Amino acid sequence: MNKMKAIKTKLKERSNKIINIDDISSVDFEEEVGNIGLGSAGIVAGLVGAWSLICLAAGLIAAHGPIGFITSWIGAVIGN
């Protein structure tokens, strides 16, 4: 029973303490927004890179290999 009373006393002492706002670490809003923006840009760059690799692979498959791909590309560039 004494142990419960000691715990209640400690909890009461903790709840009566005044919290100083300066002691609490504040969140830097600009830094957080910058991190979100940088993360979003990284995700978009990754998606664009994956899309380009998928398109390249599809072109290689459609042209029946790298030689056909290059000749088809050159033909498209010169208007053949």
Long-range contacts (C-beta under 8 A, 24 or more apart in sequence): none
